[in-house]
Amino acid sequence: MKTIGITGGTGLIGTHLSKLLSGSGYKVIVFTRNPDKRRKYIKNTEYAKWDPRKGVIDINSLKKIDVLVHLAGEGIADKRWTEQRKTEIVDSRVIGTQFITQQLNEHAPQCKVFIGTSAIGFYGHDENAMGPFKEDDKASKDFLGHTCQKWEAASEDINENVRRVILRVGIALSDKGGAFKEYVKPMKFGVMPLLGSGEQMVSWIHVRDLARMIRFAVERFEVTGIYNAVAPKPVSYSMLIHTIASKKKGIKIVVPIPRFILKIMVGGLVAELLKSCTVNSDKIIAKGFKFDFPDIESAVTELLTKKPKAKKKN
């Protein structure tokens, strides 16, 4: 049984991934700042201490892993963008990645696969693109473009015998949190907020497909380098919220939210909310990956379908 370490394993994506991997026969070690507070039972899973800001990691746990999946980083949209918040976003990714890479090089010679994440914020706005963004396109010169460049470069010093994979992740849709919950929330009150023109393109991925793609990268030796982690059919923001509204049923009133209102609400983050970014996923598909949710209708239908509650064990 291979052992897979996950940083950021208690977050939205990490939780899905931990359950998928442990259910697939892998042993999982979740590296977290608060291991004692996170000990909810998940099959084949244990928790270990790490805190890159303090230079702390459980070396004994690190020595057990065959694969490291690095998901940790401050949430892009969790707080209003101030200069301090931007620094936190960059540092959590760059310093954290440099730290875990150094620790793997020194203490985990048996670890042969490193899977890191980046974001489609690497690419910037569609405006100057020749078509959907591909992995060999240049980074944007804006804040997220520079952040993603530094983030990806931070793991380049990993030992040469380690297979390194970087996934540039789109907007991950989950019924447990993140952007999708925010899209749905106003619709409970019959409101369908339209950000900006609504024509901006959204490159998204169902969180289950994202977790499956990470497992795919773990298991396929031929998967190496950088891949876009987005569904093959991006949609406009307007189509996204109209699809959600159609599945929610009931009367929904479209309420336009102009740029200046968004600016007051979220500050510098407004540019990201209104950015149109169309991203191509052909490269990972060519390796053999198949999406369970290739289009927004199938994804939204699954996310809004009530799941049976798990029975409590006696």
Secondary structure, DSSP 4 states (H G I P E B T S, - for coil): --EEEEETTTSHHHHHHHHHHHHTT-EEEEEES-GGGG----TTEEEEEEETTTTEE-HHHHTT-SEEEE-----TTSS-B-HHHHHHHHHHHHHHHHHHHHHHHHH-TT--EEEEEEEGGGT--GGG-SSSB-TTSPPPSSHHHHHHHHHHHTTTTS-TTSEEEEEEE-EEEBTTBSHHHHHHGGGGGTEEEEETTS--EE-EEEHHHHHHHHHHHHH-TT--EEEEES-S--EEHHHHHHHHHHHH-S--EEEEE-HHHHHHHHBTTHHHHH----B--HHHHHTT---S--SHHHHHHHHTSPPPPPPPP-
